[in-house]
């Protein structure tokens, strides 16, 4: 942190965290092709050694014709 007049400027030197988003089937295996109505899990992972505390909120799936399905709400 350095002083600039009456203000303090904080510079971020932590590296950008590695994020990974996966879709898992009921048996916990990663899925690349799924069927309509199939029960799935959306898993978002962040490097545990990251300096950032990141949470997923307001995640939506959209169809080609504009329909929206909320996957994760504003609470997370």
PyMOL CGO cylinders between C-alpha atoms (Angstrom):
from pymol import cmd
from pymol.cgo import CYLINDER

trace = [
    CYLINDER, 0.00, 0.00, 0.00, 1.31, 3.45, -0.86, 0.3, 1, 1, 1, 1, 1, 1,
    CYLINDER, 1.31, 3.45, -0.86, 0.17, 6.92, 0.10, 0.3, 1, 1, 1, 1, 1, 1,
    CYLINDER, 0.17, 6.92, 0.10, -1.11, 9.27, -2.60, 0.3, 1, 1, 1, 1, 1, 1,
    CYLINDER, -1.11, 9.27, -2.60, -2.00, 12.59, -0.99, 0.3, 1, 1, 1, 1, 1, 1,
    CYLINDER, -2.00, 12.59, -0.99, -4.71, 11.80, 1.57, 0.3, 1, 1, 1, 1, 1, 1,
    CYLINDER, -4.71, 11.80, 1.57, -5.62, 8.49, -0.08, 0.3, 1, 1, 1, 1, 1, 1,
    CYLINDER, -5.62, 8.49, -0.08, -4.13, 5.03, 0.19, 0.3, 1, 1, 1, 1, 1, 1,
    CYLINDER, -4.13, 5.03, 0.19, -3.80, 2.96, -2.97, 0.3, 1, 1, 1, 1, 1, 1,
    CYLINDER, -3.80, 2.96, -2.97, -3.87, -0.82, -2.63, 0.3, 1, 1, 1, 1, 1, 1,
    CYLINDER, -3.87, -0.82, -2.63, -2.40, -2.76, -5.52, 0.3, 1, 1, 1, 1, 1, 1,
    CYLINDER, -2.40, -2.76, -5.52, -3.28, -6.40, -6.08, 0.3, 1, 1, 1, 1, 1, 1,
    CYLINDER, -3.28, -6.40, -6.08, -0.34, -8.67, -6.67, 0.3, 1, 1, 1, 1, 1, 1,
    CYLINDER, -0.34, -8.67, -6.67, -2.09, -12.04, -6.21, 0.3, 1, 1, 1, 1, 1, 1,
    CYLINDER, -2.09, -12.04, -6.21, -2.31, -14.18, -9.36, 0.3, 1, 1, 1, 1, 1, 1,
    CYLINDER, -2.31, -14.18, -9.36, -5.68, -14.74, -11.00, 0.3, 1, 1, 1, 1, 1, 1,
    CYLINDER, -5.68, -14.74, -11.00, -7.21, -17.89, -9.49, 0.3, 1, 1, 1, 1, 1, 1,
    CYLINDER, -7.21, -17.89, -9.49, -7.72, -21.03, -11.55, 0.3, 1, 1, 1, 1, 1, 1,
    CYLINDER, -7.72, -21.03, -11.55, -11.43, -21.79, -11.90, 0.3, 1, 1, 1, 1, 1, 1,
    CYLINDER, -11.43, -21.79, -11.90, -13.05, -24.93, -13.25, 0.3, 1, 1, 1, 1, 1, 1,
    CYLINDER, -13.05, -24.93, -13.25, -16.71, -25.58, -14.06, 0.3, 1, 1, 1, 1, 1, 1,
    CYLINDER, -16.71, -25.58, -14.06, -17.87, -29.15, -14.64, 0.3, 1, 1, 1, 1, 1, 1,
    CYLINDER, -17.87, -29.15, -14.64, -21.18, -30.91, -15.26, 0.3, 1, 1, 1, 1, 1, 1,
    CYLINDER, -21.18, -30.91, -15.26, -21.45, -34.21, -13.42, 0.3, 1, 1, 1, 1, 1, 1,
    CYLINDER, -21.45, -34.21, -13.42, -23.88, -37.12, -13.88, 0.3, 1, 1, 1, 1, 1, 1,
    CYLINDER, -23.88, -37.12, -13.88, -25.69, -38.80, -10.98, 0.3, 1, 1, 1, 1, 1, 1,
    CYLINDER, -25.69, -38.80, -10.98, -22.74, -41.16, -10.46, 0.3, 1, 1, 1, 1, 1, 1,
    CYLINDER, -22.74, -41.16, -10.46, -20.31, -38.21, -10.15, 0.3, 1, 1, 1, 1, 1, 1,
    CYLINDER, -20.31, -38.21, -10.15, -18.66, -38.71, -13.54, 0.3, 1, 1, 1, 1, 1, 1,
    CYLINDER, -18.66, -38.71, -13.54, -18.00, -35.69, -15.77, 0.3, 1, 1, 1, 1, 1, 1,
    CYLINDER, -18.00, -35.69, -15.77, -20.60, -35.48, -18.57, 0.3, 1, 1, 1, 1, 1, 1,
    CYLINDER, -20.60, -35.48, -18.57, -20.04, -34.08, -22.04, 0.3, 1, 1, 1, 1, 1, 1,
    CYLINDER, -20.04, -34.08, -22.04, -23.37, -35.19, -23.53, 0.3, 1, 1, 1, 1, 1, 1,
    CYLINDER, -23.37, -35.19, -23.53, -26.56, -35.22, -21.46, 0.3, 1, 1, 1, 1, 1, 1,
    CYLINDER, -26.56, -35.22, -21.46, -30.22, -35.98, -22.04, 0.3, 1, 1, 1, 1, 1, 1,
    CYLINDER, -30.22, -35.98, -22.04, -33.25, -33.79, -21.44, 0.3, 1, 1, 1, 1, 1, 1,
    CYLINDER, -33.25, -33.79, -21.44, -34.51, -34.30, -17.87, 0.3, 1, 1, 1, 1, 1, 1,
    CYLINDER, -34.51, -34.30, -17.87, -31.32, -36.01, -16.70, 0.3, 1, 1, 1, 1, 1, 1,
    CYLINDER, -31.32, -36.01, -16.70, -30.38, -35.15, -13.09, 0.3, 1, 1, 1, 1, 1, 1,
    CYLINDER, -30.38, -35.15, -13.09, -27.02, -33.35, -13.14, 0.3, 1, 1, 1, 1, 1, 1,
    CYLINDER, -27.02, -33.35, -13.14, -24.71, -31.46, -10.81, 0.3, 1, 1, 1, 1, 1, 1,
    CYLINDER, -24.71, -31.46, -10.81, -23.00, -28.20, -11.77, 0.3, 1, 1, 1, 1, 1, 1,
    CYLINDER, -23.00, -28.20, -11.77, -19.69, -28.06, -9.93, 0.3, 1, 1, 1, 1, 1, 1,
    CYLINDER, -19.69, -28.06, -9.93, -17.63, -24.85, -9.78, 0.3, 1, 1, 1, 1, 1, 1,
    CYLINDER, -17.63, -24.85, -9.78, -14.16, -25.26, -8.29, 0.3, 1, 1, 1, 1, 1, 1,
    CYLINDER, -14.16, -25.26, -8.29, -11.46, -22.74, -7.39, 0.3, 1, 1, 1, 1, 1, 1,
    CYLINDER, -11.46, -22.74, -7.39, -7.86, -23.39, -6.45, 0.3, 1, 1, 1, 1, 1, 1,
    CYLINDER, -7.86, -23.39, -6.45, -7.97, -23.69, -2.61, 0.3, 1, 1, 1, 1, 1, 1,
    CYLINDER, -7.97, -23.69, -2.61, -4.65, -21.86, -2.28, 0.3, 1, 1, 1, 1, 1, 1,
    CYLINDER, -4.65, -21.86, -2.28, -6.08, -18.78, -4.03, 0.3, 1, 1, 1, 1, 1, 1,
    CYLINDER, -6.08, -18.78, -4.03, -6.08, -15.44, -2.18, 0.3, 1, 1, 1, 1, 1, 1,
    CYLINDER, -6.08, -15.44, -2.18, -9.62, -14.79, -3.46, 0.3, 1, 1, 1, 1, 1, 1,
    CYLINDER, -9.62, -14.79, -3.46, -12.87, -15.94, -1.89, 0.3, 1, 1, 1, 1, 1, 1,
    CYLINDER, -12.87, -15.94, -1.89, -15.09, -16.45, -4.93, 0.3, 1, 1, 1, 1, 1, 1,
    CYLINDER, -15.09, -16.45, -4.93, -18.67, -17.70, -4.82, 0.3, 1, 1, 1, 1, 1, 1,
    CYLINDER, -18.67, -17.70, -4.82, -21.11, -18.39, -7.65, 0.3, 1, 1, 1, 1, 1, 1,
    CYLINDER, -21.11, -18.39, -7.65, -24.34, -16.36, -7.70, 0.3, 1, 1, 1, 1, 1, 1,
    CYLINDER, -24.34, -16.36, -7.70, -26.99, -15.64, -10.32, 0.3, 1, 1, 1, 1, 1, 1,
    CYLINDER, -26.99, -15.64, -10.32, -25.98, -18.47, -12.67, 0.3, 1, 1, 1, 1, 1, 1,
    CYLINDER, -25.98, -18.47, -12.67, -28.46, -19.01, -15.50, 0.3, 1, 1, 1, 1, 1, 1,
    CYLINDER, -28.46, -19.01, -15.50, -28.80, -21.43, -18.40, 0.3, 1, 1, 1, 1, 1, 1,
    CYLINDER, -28.80, -21.43, -18.40, -30.30, -20.05, -21.60, 0.3, 1, 1, 1, 1, 1, 1,
    CYLINDER, -30.30, -20.05, -21.60, -31.78, -21.88, -24.54, 0.3, 1, 1, 1, 1, 1, 1,
    CYLINDER, -31.78, -21.88, -24.54, -31.39, -20.87, -28.19, 0.3, 1, 1, 1, 1, 1, 1,
    CYLINDER, -31.39, -20.87, -28.19, -34.92, -19.41, -28.16, 0.3, 1, 1, 1, 1, 1, 1,
    CYLINDER, -34.92, -19.41, -28.16, -34.31, -17.21, -25.08, 0.3, 1, 1, 1, 1, 1, 1,
    CYLINDER, -34.31, -17.21, -25.08, -35.77, -19.32, -22.25, 0.3, 1, 1, 1, 1, 1, 1,
    CYLINDER, -35.77, -19.32, -22.25, -33.91, -18.84, -18.95, 0.3, 1, 1, 1, 1, 1, 1,
    CYLINDER, -33.91, -18.84, -18.95, -33.46, -21.40, -16.19, 0.3, 1, 1, 1, 1, 1, 1,
    CYLINDER, -33.46, -21.40, -16.19, -31.91, -20.28, -12.90, 0.3, 1, 1, 1, 1, 1, 1,
    CYLINDER, -31.91, -20.28, -12.90, -29.23, -22.74, -11.79, 0.3, 1, 1, 1, 1, 1, 1,
    CYLINDER, -29.23, -22.74, -11.79, -27.90, -20.77, -8.80, 0.3, 1, 1, 1, 1, 1, 1,
    CYLINDER, -27.90, -20.77, -8.80, -29.87, -17.88, -7.28, 0.3, 1, 1, 1, 1, 1, 1,
    CYLINDER, -29.87, -17.88, -7.28, -28.67, -14.59, -5.74, 0.3, 1, 1, 1, 1, 1, 1,
    CYLINDER, -28.67, -14.59, -5.74, -28.02, -16.32, -2.39, 0.3, 1, 1, 1, 1, 1, 1,
    CYLINDER, -28.02, -16.32, -2.39, -25.63, -18.81, -3.94, 0.3, 1, 1, 1, 1, 1, 1,
]
cmd.load_cgo(trace, "trace")
